[in-house]
Amino acid sequence: MANNAHTARARGTAIEQIAAQWLCQQGLTLVTQNHYVKGGELDLIMRDGDILVFVEVKHRTTARYGHPLETITYQKQQRLVRAAKLYIARGGLSSPCRFDILGIIGKPPDLDYHWAKAAFDAF
């Protein structure tokens, strides 16, 4: 069981790295990835000009059981917002921010990207 969890985590990290590269090609700049704070993890933290962008990456090999963008529940949004607020407070940051979701379907290298900018609000 632990081996499966390790494999899934390694797959998730690989997809997040691919996602970061793709977003950089779209004009964003990577700040950090897999940032852990009490109560949550921020997959990717990026900059879009002067905007700090918190990106939740969701991957599925197929959309047969629902699109990855549909997996971000209100509770998950609240966890992400709390984690982002901690990150901002800890870093003493004061820039505008937004929450994006990047849904990815397929298996590398054949991936479909579905980018929801400003997918939900923090306040």
N, CA, C and O atoms as CSV, one atom per row, in Angstrom:
chain,resi,resn,atom,element,x,y,z
A,1,MET,N,N,0.829,-1.206,0.000
A,1,MET,CA,C,0.000,0.000,0.000
A,1,MET,C,C,0.867,1.260,0.000
A,1,MET,O,O,0.610,2.185,-0.771
A,2,ALA,N,N,1.881,1.305,0.849
A,2,ALA,CA,C,2.738,2.480,0.914
A,2,ALA,C,C,3.429,2.709,-0.427
A,2,ALA,O,O,3.658,3.848,-0.833
A,3,ASN,N,N,3.761,1.607,-1.110
A,3,ASN,CA,C,4.414,1.726,-2.409
A,3,ASN,C,C,3.497,2.394,-3.425
A,3,ASN,O,O,3.949,3.226,-4.212
A,4,ASN,N,N,2.203,2.039,-3.419
A,4,ASN,CA,C,1.240,2.679,-4.323
A,4,ASN,C,C,1.120,4.167,-4.037
A,4,ASN,O,O,1.054,4.973,-4.965
A,5,ALA,N,N,1.092,4.539,-2.760
A,5,ALA,CA,C,1.001,5.948,-2.389
A,5,ALA,C,C,2.241,6.688,-2.866
A,5,ALA,O,O,2.149,7.811,-3.363
A,6,HIS,N,N,3.411,6.053,-2.711
A,6,HIS,CA,C,4.661,6.663,-3.164
A,6,HIS,C,C,4.644,6.854,-4.679
A,6,HIS,O,O,5.061,7.897,-5.182
A,7,THR,N,N,4.162,5.847,-5.399
A,7,THR,CA,C,4.087,5.924,-6.863
A,7,THR,C,C,3.120,7.023,-7.290
A,7,THR,O,O,3.416,7.791,-8.206
A,8,ALA,N,N,1.971,7.102,-6.634
A,8,ALA,CA,C,0.983,8.138,-6.957
A,8,ALA,C,C,1.559,9.521,-6.687
A,8,ALA,O,O,1.340,10.446,-7.469
A,9,ARG,N,N,2.296,9.671,-5.583
A,9,ARG,CA,C,2.898,10.965,-5.257
A,9,ARG,C,C,3.947,11.340,-6.306
A,9,ARG,O,O,4.032,12.497,-6.717
A,10,ALA,N,N,4.742,10.364,-6.734
A,10,ALA,CA,C,5.757,10.622,-7.765
A,10,ALA,C,C,5.091,11.022,-9.079
A,10,ALA,O,O,5.568,11.920,-9.772
A,11,ARG,N,N,3.981,10.351,-9.423
A,11,ARG,CA,C,3.233,10.715,-10.642
A,11,ARG,C,C,2.683,12.120,-10.526
A,11,ARG,O,O,2.751,12.896,-11.479
A,12,GLY,N,N,2.137,12.454,-9.365
A,12,GLY,CA,C,1.591,13.787,-9.139
A,12,GLY,C,C,2.655,14.866,-9.257
A,12,GLY,O,O,2.419,15.920,-9.848
A,13,THR,N,N,3.829,14.600,-8.692
A,13,THR,CA,C,4.935,15.556,-8.779
A,13,THR,C,C,5.369,15.735,-10.229
A,13,THR,O,O,5.638,16.856,-10.662
A,14,ALA,N,N,5.438,14.642,-10.980
A,14,ALA,CA,C,5.826,14.726,-12.397
A,14,ALA,C,C,4.814,15.552,-13.187
A,14,ALA,O,O,5.198,16.390,-14.003
A,15,ILE,N,N,3.519,15.318,-12.947
A,15,ILE,CA,C,2.477,16.087,-13.648
A,15,ILE,C,C,2.565,17.561,-13.263
A,15,ILE,O,O,2.397,18.432,-14.117
A,16,GLU,N,N,2.826,17.849,-11.991
A,16,GLU,CA,C,2.953,19.247,-11.566
A,16,GLU,C,C,4.137,19.929,-12.250
A,16,GLU,O,O,4.058,21.109,-12.591
A,17,GLN,N,N,5.228,19.197,-12.451
A,17,GLN,CA,C,6.379,19.777,-13.152
A,17,GLN,C,C,6.032,20.063,-14.610
A,17,GLN,O,O,6.411,21.103,-15.149
A,18,ILE,N,N,5.312,19.141,-15.247
A,18,ILE,CA,C,4.857,19.348,-16.625
A,18,ILE,C,C,3.915,20.549,-16.682
A,18,ILE,O,O,3.998,21.370,-17.595
A,19,ALA,N,N,3.015,20.642,-15.694
A,19,ALA,CA,C,2.062,21.755,-15.626
A,19,ALA,C,C,2.805,23.083,-15.474
A,19,ALA,O,O,2.456,24.067,-16.126
A,20,ALA,N,N,3.826,23.114,-14.614
A,20,ALA,CA,C,4.598,24.341,-14.403
A,20,ALA,C,C,5.279,24.761,-15.701
A,20,ALA,O,O,5.284,25.942,-16.049
A,21,GLN,N,N,5.854,23.799,-16.415
A,21,GLN,CA,C,6.507,24.113,-17.691
A,21,GLN,C,C,5.490,24.665,-18.686
A,21,GLN,O,O,5.766,25.640,-19.385
A,22,TRP,N,N,4.310,24.038,-18.750
A,22,TRP,CA,C,3.272,24.485,-19.687
A,22,TRP,C,C,2.820,25.904,-19.351
A,22,TRP,O,O,2.668,26.739,-20.243
A,23,LEU,N,N,2.605,26.176,-18.055
A,23,LEU,CA,C,2.175,27.513,-17.643
A,23,LEU,C,C,3.260,28.553,-17.921
A,23,LEU,O,O,2.947,29.691,-18.269
A,24,CYS,N,N,4.522,28.176,-17.773
A,24,CYS,CA,C,5.620,29.090,-18.112
A,24,CYS,C,C,5.582,29.420,-19.607
A,24,CYS,O,O,5.855,30.554,-20.001
A,25,GLN,N,N,5.246,28.435,-20.429
A,25,GLN,CA,C,5.121,28.677,-21.871
A,25,GLN,C,C,3.956,29.620,-22.168
A,25,GLN,O,O,3.935,30.273,-23.211
A,26,GLN,N,N,2.985,29.691,-21.251
A,26,GLN,CA,C,1.837,30.590,-21.424
A,26,GLN,C,C,2.131,31.981,-20.866
A,26,GLN,O,O,1.276,32.865,-20.920
A,27,GLY,N,N,3.329,32.177,-20.333
A,27,GLY,CA,C,3.724,33.503,-19.870
A,27,GLY,C,C,3.818,33.679,-18.366
A,27,GLY,O,O,4.176,34.765,-17.910
A,28,LEU,N,N,3.513,32.659,-17.578
A,28,LEU,CA,C,3.635,32.770,-16.129
A,28,LEU,C,C,5.069,32.448,-15.708
A,28,LEU,O,O,5.829,31.852,-16.471
A,29,THR,N,N,5.428,32.845,-14.497
A,29,THR,CA,C,6.752,32.583,-13.949
A,29,THR,C,C,6.585,31.757,-12.678
A,29,THR,O,O,5.788,32.101,-11.805
A,30,LEU,N,N,7.338,30.672,-12.579
A,30,LEU,CA,C,7.246,29.806,-11.401
A,30,LEU,C,C,7.931,30.453,-10.206
A,30,LEU,O,O,9.074,30.901,-10.293
A,31,VAL,N,N,7.205,30.494,-9.081
A,31,VAL,CA,C,7.771,30.970,-7.823
A,31,VAL,C,C,8.216,29.758,-7.007
A,31,VAL,O,O,9.369,29.677,-6.582
A,32,THR,N,N,7.293,28.814,-6.790
A,32,THR,CA,C,7.619,27.588,-6.067
A,32,THR,C,C,6.546,26.543,-6.349
A,32,THR,O,O,5.459,26.862,-6.831
A,33,GLN,N,N,6.872,25.289,-6.040
A,33,GLN,CA,C,5.860,24.242,-6.177
A,33,GLN,C,C,5.881,23.335,-4.965
A,33,GLN,O,O,6.879,23.239,-4.251
A,34,ASN,N,N,4.744,22.667,-4.748
A,34,ASN,CA,C,4.564,21.781,-3.594
A,34,ASN,C,C,4.899,22.490,-2.291
A,34,ASN,O,O,5.695,21.998,-1.491
A,35,HIS,N,N,4.293,23.638,-2.086
A,35,HIS,CA,C,4.533,24.411,-0.869
A,35,HIS,C,C,3.548,23.944,0.207
A,35,HIS,O,O,2.334,24.091,0.068
A,36,TYR,N,N,4.102,23.381,1.275
A,36,TYR,CA,C,3.266,22.873,2.362
A,36,TYR,C,C,3.141,23.910,3.462
A,36,TYR,O,O,4.131,24.498,3.899
A,37,VAL,N,N,1.919,24.123,3.899
A,37,VAL,CA,C,1.658,24.947,5.073
A,37,VAL,C,C,0.678,24.170,5.941
A,37,VAL,O,O,0.057,23.208,5.489
A,38,LYS,N,N,0.549,24.596,7.185
A,38,LYS,CA,C,-0.378,23.895,8.079
A,38,LYS,C,C,-1.764,23.869,7.440
A,38,LYS,O,O,-2.322,24.914,7.105
A,39,GLY,N,N,-2.300,22.693,7.278
A,39,GLY,CA,C,-3.649,22.561,6.749
A,39,GLY,C,C,-3.733,22.433,5.239
A,39,GLY,O,O,-4.834,22.364,4.692
A,40,GLY,N,N,-2.597,22.399,4.549
A,40,GLY,CA,C,-2.737,22.234,3.112
A,40,GLY,C,C,-1.445,22.331,2.330
A,40,GLY,O,O,-0.376,22.626,2.864
A,41,GLU,N,N,-1.588,22.070,1.046
A,41,GLU,CA,C,-0.474,22.157,0.113
A,41,GLU,C,C,-0.906,23.020,-1.059
A,41,GLU,O,O,-2.034,22.923,-1.544
A,42,LEU,N,N,0.008,23.861,-1.500
A,42,LEU,CA,C,-0.213,24.668,-2.694
A,42,LEU,C,C,0.614,24.024,-3.803
A,42,LEU,O,O,1.842,23.983,-3.719
A,43,ASP,N,N,-0.056,23.521,-4.842
A,43,ASP,CA,C,0.656,22.797,-5.909
A,43,ASP,C,C,1.693,23.682,-6.586
A,43,ASP,O,O,2.884,23.369,-6.597
A,44,LEU,N,N,1.224,24.789,-7.149
A,44,LEU,CA,C,2.119,25.714,-7.845
A,44,LEU,C,C,1.808,27.137,-7.403
A,44,LEU,O,O,0.646,27.529,-7.297
A,45,ILE,N,N,2.861,27.898,-7.150
A,45,ILE,CA,C,2.709,29.325,-6.909
A,45,ILE,C,C,3.485,30.003,-8.029
A,45,ILE,O,O,4.677,29.761,-8.218
A,46,MET,N,N,2.781,30.859,-8.770
A,46,MET,CA,C,3.372,31.467,-9.954
A,46,MET,C,C,3.073,32.959,-9.959
A,46,MET,O,O,2.286,33.452,-9.151
A,47,ARG,N,N,3.704,33.660,-10.868
A,47,ARG,CA,C,3.422,35.081,-11.074
A,47,ARG,C,C,2.933,35.278,-12.495
A,47,ARG,O,O,3.459,34.703,-13.448
A,48,ASP,N,N,1.905,36.112,-12.605
A,48,ASP,CA,C,1.398,36.544,-13.902
A,48,ASP,C,C,1.495,38.064,-13.853
A,48,ASP,O,O,0.558,38.739,-13.427
A,49,GLY,N,N,2.628,38.597,-14.290
A,49,GLY,CA,C,2.898,40.022,-14.104
A,49,GLY,C,C,3.068,40.284,-12.628
A,49,GLY,O,O,3.914,39.670,-11.978
A,50,ASP,N,N,2.260,41.204,-12.082
A,50,ASP,CA,C,2.370,41.501,-10.652
A,50,ASP,C,C,1.378,40.701,-9.811
A,50,ASP,O,O,1.261,40.922,-8.605
A,51,ILE,N,N,0.666,39.775,-10.447
A,51,ILE,CA,C,-0.334,38.966,-9.736
A,51,ILE,C,C,0.292,37.658,-9.265
A,51,ILE,O,O,0.932,36.949,-10.041
A,52,LEU,N,N,0.101,37.350,-7.991
A,52,LEU,CA,C,0.522,36.073,-7.435
A,52,LEU,C,C,-0.582,35.061,-7.733
A,52,LEU,O,O,-1.739,35.279,-7.372
A,53,VAL,N,N,-0.231,33.965,-8.386
A,53,VAL,CA,C,-1.223,32.994,-8.836
A,53,VAL,C,C,-1.001,31.666,-8.110
A,53,VAL,O,O,0.079,31.079,-8.175
A,54,PHE,N,N,-2.041,31.210,-7.421
A,54,PHE,CA,C,-2.023,29.909,-6.755
A,54,PHE,C,C,-2.737,28.940,-7.688
A,54,PHE,O,O,-3.924,29.100,-7.970
A,55,VAL,N,N,-2.006,27.933,-8.166
A,55,VAL,CA,C,-2.558,27.007,-9.162
A,55,VAL,C,C,-2.743,25.629,-8.539
A,55,VAL,O,O,-1.795,25.032,-8.028
A,56,GLU,N,N,-3.958,25.140,-8.588
A,56,GLU,CA,C,-4.263,23.762,-8.182
A,56,GLU,C,C,-4.237,22.926,-9.457
A,56,GLU,O,O,-4.949,23.220,-10.418
A,57,VAL,N,N,-3.415,21.887,-9.457
A,57,VAL,CA,C,-3.276,21.020,-10.624
A,57,VAL,C,C,-4.054,19.733,-10.367
A,57,VAL,O,O,-3.842,19.055,-9.362
A,58,LYS,N,N,-4.952,19.408,-11.287
A,58,LYS,CA,C,-5.731,18.174,-11.190
A,58,LYS,C,C,-5.537,17.381,-12.468
A,58,LYS,O,O,-5.706,17.906,-13.568
A,59,HIS,N,N,-5.183,16.115,-12.315
A,59,HIS,CA,C,-4.913,15.266,-13.471
A,59,HIS,C,C,-5.766,14.006,-13.429
A,59,HIS,O,O,-5.967,13.396,-12.379
A,60,ARG,N,N,-6.253,13.644,-14.585
A,60,ARG,CA,C,-6.931,12.350,-14.773
A,60,ARG,C,C,-6.504,11.805,-16.119
A,60,ARG,O,O,-6.270,12.560,-17.063
A,61,THR,N,N,-6.403,10.490,-16.203
A,61,THR,CA,C,-6.007,9.907,-17.490
A,61,THR,C,C,-7.139,9.995,-18.498
A,61,THR,O,O,-6.889,10.089,-19.699
A,62,THR,N,N,-8.401,9.967,-18.023
A,62,THR,CA,C,-9.554,10.150,-18.911
A,62,THR,C,C,-10.594,10.996,-18.180
A,62,THR,O,O,-10.523,11.168,-16.964
A,63,ALA,N,N,-11.547,11.515,-18.926
A,63,ALA,CA,C,-12.642,12.277,-18.311
A,63,ALA,C,C,-13.867,11.391,-18.117
A,63,ALA,O,O,-14.967,11.886,-17.872
A,64,ARG,N,N,-13.674,10.086,-18.227
A,64,ARG,CA,C,-14.793,9.142,-18.128
A,64,ARG,C,C,-15.585,9.315,-16.838
A,64,ARG,O,O,-16.811,9.207,-16.835
A,65,TYR,N,N,-14.884,9.584,-15.748
A,65,TYR,CA,C,-15.566,9.708,-14.462
A,65,TYR,C,C,-15.667,11.157,-14.007
A,65,TYR,O,O,-15.738,11.440,-12.811
A,66,GLY,N,N,-15.672,12.064,-14.966
A,66,GLY,CA,C,-15.786,13.480,-14.638
A,66,GLY,C,C,-14.518,14.237,-14.988
A,66,GLY,O,O,-13.416,13.689,-14.967
A,67,HIS,N,N,-14.699,15.482,-15.302
A,67,HIS,CA,C,-13.581,16.346,-15.678
A,67,HIS,C,C,-12.794,16.740,-14.433
A,67,HIS,O,O,-13.389,16.965,-13.379
A,68,PRO,N,N,-11.467,16.827,-14.533
A,68,PRO,CA,C,-10.680,17.196,-13.345
A,68,PRO,C,C,-11.052,18.559,-12.757
A,68,PRO,O,O,-10.896,18.770,-11.554
A,69,LEU,N,N,-11.537,19.475,-13.577
A,69,LEU,CA,C,-11.929,20.786,-13.043
A,69,LEU,C,C,-13.112,20.679,-12.085
A,69,LEU,O,O,-13.313,21.552,-11.241
A,70,GLU,N,N,-13.891,19.609,-12.215
A,70,GLU,CA,C,-15.065,19.428,-11.358
A,70,GLU,C,C,-14.716,18.898,-9.971
A,70,GLU,O,O,-15.591,18.802,-9.110
A,71,THR,N,N,-13.453,18.556,-9.746
A,71,THR,CA,C,-13.078,17.919,-8.476
A,71,THR,C,C,-12.747,18.909,-7.362
A,71,THR,O,O,-12.484,18.501,-6.230
A,72,ILE,N,N,-12.759,20.198,-7.672
A,72,ILE,CA,C,-12.414,21.195,-6.655
A,72,ILE,C,C,-13.693,21.630,-5.943
A,72,ILE,O,O,-14.428,22.494,-6.421
A,73,THR,N,N,-13.939,21.017,-4.802
A,73,THR,CA,C,-15.139,21.308,-4.019
A,73,THR,C,C,-14.974,22.634,-3.265
A,73,THR,O,O,-13.881,23.196,-3.198
A,74,TYR,N,N,-16.074,23.114,-2.706
A,74,TYR,CA,C,-16.020,24.329,-1.900
A,74,TYR,C,C,-15.051,24.150,-0.724
A,74,TYR,O,O,-14.292,25.062,-0.394
A,75,GLN,N,N,-15.085,22.967,-0.094
A,75,GLN,CA,C,-14.188,22.692,1.038
A,75,GLN,C,C,-12.723,22.758,0.590
A,75,GLN,O,O,-11.876,23.310,1.292
A,76,LYS,N,N,-12.437,22.191,-0.582
A,76,LYS,CA,C,-11.070,22.222,-1.112
A,76,LYS,C,C,-10.668,23.671,-1.400
A,76,LYS,O,O,-9.537,24.069,-1.118
A,77,GLN,N,N,-11.583,24.451,-1.955
A,77,GLN,CA,C,-11.300,25.867,-2.209
A,77,GLN,C,C,-10.934,26.583,-0.913
A,77,GLN,O,O,-9.988,27.370,-0.879
A,78,GLN,N,N,-11.681,26.308,0.145
A,78,GLN,CA,C,-11.423,26.965,1.431
A,78,GLN,C,C,-10.059,26.567,1.989
A,78,GLN,O,O,-9.359,27.405,2.557
A,79,ARG,N,N,-9.668,25.290,1.835
A,79,ARG,CA,C,-8.337,24.847,2.268
A,79,ARG,C,C,-7.248,25.578,1.487
A,79,ARG,O,O,-6.243,26.001,2.059
A,80,LEU,N,N,-7.452,25.723,0.173
A,80,LEU,CA,C,-6.472,26.429,-0.659
A,80,LEU,C,C,-6.360,27.898,-0.258
A,80,LEU,O,O,-5.260,28.446,-0.187
A,81,VAL,N,N,-7.493,28.526,0.001
A,81,VAL,CA,C,-7.496,29.932,0.411
A,81,VAL,C,C,-6.756,30.095,1.736
A,81,VAL,O,O,-5.948,31.011,1.889
A,82,ARG,N,N,-7.033,29.196,2.708
A,82,ARG,CA,C,-6.343,29.265,4.001
A,82,ARG,C,C,-4.834,29.107,3.810
A,82,ARG,O,O,-4.049,29.860,4.387
A,83,ALA,N,N,-4.431,28.129,3.001
A,83,ALA,CA,C,-3.007,27.888,2.754
A,83,ALA,C,C,-2.368,29.099,2.080
A,83,ALA,O,O,-1.249,29.481,2.421
A,84,ALA,N,N,-3.073,29.703,1.128
A,84,ALA,CA,C,-2.554,30.884,0.435
A,84,ALA,C,C,-2.399,32.060,1.396
A,84,ALA,O,O,-1.402,32.780,1.343
A,85,LYS,N,N,-3.377,32.254,2.269
A,85,LYS,CA,C,-3.302,33.353,3.237
A,85,LYS,C,C,-2.102,33.170,4.163
A,85,LYS,O,O,-1.419,34.141,4.491
A,86,LEU,N,N,-1.840,31.933,4.586
A,86,LEU,CA,C,-0.672,31.656,5.420
A,86,LEU,C,C,0.613,31.953,4.656
A,86,LEU,O,O,1.539,32.548,5.208
A,87,TYR,N,N,0.675,31.544,3.397
A,87,TYR,CA,C,1.854,31.778,2.565
A,87,TYR,C,C,2.102,33.285,2.432
A,87,TYR,O,O,3.233,33.747,2.583
A,88,ILE,N,N,1.048,34.041,2.152
A,88,ILE,CA,C,1.156,35.493,1.978
A,88,ILE,C,C,1.595,36.157,3.280
A,88,ILE,O,O,2.476,37.017,3.279
A,89,ALA,N,N,0.972,35.749,4.399
A,89,ALA,CA,C,1.311,36.335,5.703
A,89,ALA,C,C,2.752,36.011,6.085
A,89,ALA,O,O,3.482,36.882,6.558
A,90,ARG,N,N,3.158,34.766,5.882
A,90,ARG,CA,C,4.504,34.331,6.258
A,90,ARG,C,C,5.557,35.071,5.438
A,90,ARG,O,O,6.633,35.393,5.942
A,91,GLY,N,N,5.236,35.341,4.161
A,91,GLY,CA,C,6.192,36.025,3.299
A,91,GLY,C,C,6.093,37.534,3.355
A,91,GLY,O,O,6.884,38.231,2.719
A,92,GLY,N,N,5.128,38.052,4.112
A,92,GLY,CA,C,4.938,39.486,4.196
A,92,GLY,C,C,4.614,40.101,2.833
A,92,GLY,O,O,5.041,41.216,2.532
A,93,LEU,N,N,3.863,39.376,2.021
A,93,LEU,CA,C,3.571,39.805,0.655
A,93,LEU,C,C,2.321,40.673,0.608
A,93,LEU,O,O,1.428,40.548,1.446
A,94,SER,N,N,2.273,41.539,-0.370
A,94,SER,CA,C,1.081,42.387,-0.524
A,94,SER,C,C,0.808,42.639,-2.002
A,94,SER,O,O,0.681,43.784,-2.436
A,95,SER,N,N,0.721,41.569,-2.759
A,95,SER,CA,C,0.391,41.743,-4.177
A,95,SER,C,C,-0.989,41.138,-4.430
A,95,SER,O,O,-1.454,40.297,-3.662
A,96,PRO,N,N,-1.642,41.572,-5.516
A,96,PRO,CA,C,-2.922,40.946,-5.841
A,96,PRO,C,C,-2.703,39.458,-6.116
A,96,PRO,O,O,-1.631,39.049,-6.561
A,97,CYS,N,N,-3.726,38.662,-5.847
A,97,CYS,CA,C,-3.575,37.240,-6.123
A,97,CYS,C,C,-4.853,36.669,-6.720
A,97,CYS,O,O,-5.925,37.269,-6.635
A,98,ARG,N,N,-4.710,35.493,-7.327
A,98,ARG,CA,C,-5.870,34.793,-7.869
A,98,ARG,C,C,-5.630,33.299,-7.731
A,98,ARG,O,O,-4.511,32.841,-7.500
A,99,PHE,N,N,-6.722,32.555,-7.881
A,99,PHE,CA,C,-6.688,31.106,-7.782
A,99,PHE,C,C,-7.080,30.508,-9.127
A,99,PHE,O,O,-8.188,30.726,-9.617
A,100,ASP,N,N,-6.166,29.759,-9.710
A,100,ASP,CA,C,-6.409,29.083,-10.985
A,100,ASP,C,C,-6.466,27.585,-10.754
A,100,ASP,O,O,-5.881,27.064,-9.804
A,101,ILE,N,N,-7.176,26.905,-11.634
A,101,ILE,CA,C,-7.159,25.442,-11.636
A,101,ILE,C,C,-6.690,25.015,-13.020
A,101,ILE,O,O,-7.184,25.506,-14.035
A,102,LEU,N,N,-5.737,24.101,-13.046
A,102,LEU,CA,C,-5.286,23.543,-14.312
A,102,LEU,C,C,-5.673,22.068,-14.323
A,102,LEU,O,O,-5.080,21.248,-13.621
A,103,GLY,N,N,-6.681,21.751,-15.136
A,103,GLY,CA,C,-7.109,20.365,-15.301
A,103,GLY,C,C,-6.357,19.757,-16.468
A,103,GLY,O,O,-6.297,20.335,-17.553
A,104,ILE,N,N,-5.787,18.591,-16.237
A,104,ILE,CA,C,-5.008,17.915,-17.280
A,104,ILE,C,C,-5.588,16.526,-17.485
A,104,ILE,O,O,-5.794,15.775,-16.532
A,105,ILE,N,N,-5.848,16.198,-18.748
A,105,ILE,CA,C,-6.394,14.880,-19.081
A,105,ILE,C,C,-5.435,14.197,-20.042
A,105,ILE,O,O,-4.944,14.815,-20.986
A,106,GLY,N,N,-5.171,12.919,-19.794
A,106,GLY,CA,C,-4.342,12.129,-20.694
A,106,GLY,C,C,-3.140,11.547,-19.987
A,106,GLY,O,O,-3.004,11.632,-18.767
A,107,LYS,N,N,-2.261,10.945,-20.796
A,107,LYS,CA,C,-1.012,10.388,-20.290
A,107,LYS,C,C,0.133,11.065,-21.036
A,107,LYS,O,O,0.067,11.246,-22.252
A,108,PRO,N,N,1.193,11.442,-20.298
A,108,PRO,CA,C,2.317,12.093,-20.983
A,108,PRO,C,C,2.846,11.209,-22.118
A,108,PRO,O,O,2.916,9.992,-21.950
A,109,PRO,N,N,3.212,11.776,-23.247
A,109,PRO,CA,C,3.255,13.215,-23.542
A,109,PRO,C,C,1.955,13.733,-24.169
A,109,PRO,O,O,1.888,14.897,-24.564
A,110,ASP,N,N,0.923,12.888,-24.265
A,110,ASP,CA,C,-0.330,13.267,-24.934
A,110,ASP,C,C,-1.311,13.818,-23.901
A,110,ASP,O,O,-2.162,13.093,-23.386
A,111,LEU,N,N,-1.181,15.107,-23.608
A,111,LEU,CA,C,-1.988,15.730,-22.555
A,111,LEU,C,C,-2.843,16.862,-23.111
A,111,LEU,O,O,-2.432,17.595,-24.010
A,112,ASP,N,N,-4.041,16.981,-22.553
A,112,ASP,CA,C,-4.957,18.090,-22.856
A,112,ASP,C,C,-5.005,18.989,-21.632
A,112,ASP,O,O,-5.219,18.515,-20.517
A,113,TYR,N,N,-4.806,20.285,-21.839
A,113,TYR,CA,C,-4.790,21.241,-20.733
A,113,TYR,C,C,-6.077,22.063,-20.746
A,113,TYR,O,O,-6.517,22.542,-21.792
A,114,HIS,N,N,-6.670,22.214,-19.563
A,114,HIS,CA,C,-7.882,23.015,-19.390
A,114,HIS,C,C,-7.603,23.973,-18.235
A,114,HIS,O,O,-7.629,23.581,-17.069
A,115,TRP,N,N,-7.335,25.231,-18.576
A,115,TRP,CA,C,-6.891,26.223,-17.608
A,115,TRP,C,C,-8.031,27.149,-17.236
A,115,TRP,O,O,-8.515,27.918,-18.067
A,116,ALA,N,N,-8.455,27.074,-15.997
A,116,ALA,CA,C,-9.501,27.964,-15.476
A,116,ALA,C,C,-8.829,29.072,-14.674
A,116,ALA,O,O,-8.451,28.874,-13.520
A,117,LYS,N,N,-8.684,30.236,-15.293
A,117,LYS,CA,C,-8.088,31.386,-14.607
A,117,LYS,C,C,-9.128,31.983,-13.661
A,117,LYS,O,O,-10.317,32.040,-13.972
A,118,ALA,N,N,-8.652,32.424,-12.503
A,118,ALA,CA,C,-9.546,33.015,-11.497
A,118,ALA,C,C,-10.772,32.129,-11.294
A,118,ALA,O,O,-11.913,32.585,-11.373
A,119,ALA,N,N,-10.503,30.849,-11.029
A,119,ALA,CA,C,-11.568,29.838,-10.942
A,119,ALA,C,C,-12.505,30.081,-9.758
A,119,ALA,O,O,-13.685,29.734,-9.814
A,120,PHE,N,N,-11.980,30.672,-8.695
A,120,PHE,CA,C,-12.816,31.000,-7.539
A,120,PHE,C,C,-12.157,32.149,-6.781
A,120,PHE,O,O,-10.979,32.448,-6.977
A,121,ASP,N,N,-12.929,32.776,-5.927
A,121,ASP,CA,C,-12.456,33.942,-5.182
A,121,ASP,C,C,-12.100,33.569,-3.758
A,121,ASP,O,O,-12.668,32.644,-3.177
A,122,ALA,N,N,-11.147,34.307,-3.207
A,122,ALA,CA,C,-10.696,34.053,-1.841
A,122,ALA,C,C,-11.582,34.741,-0.815
A,122,ALA,O,O,-11.660,34.309,0.335
A,123,PHE,N,N,-12.255,35.818,-1.232
A,123,PHE,CA,C,-12.952,36.631,-0.223
A,123,PHE,C,C,-14.418,36.757,-0.524
A,123,PHE,O,O,-15.148,37.407,0.224
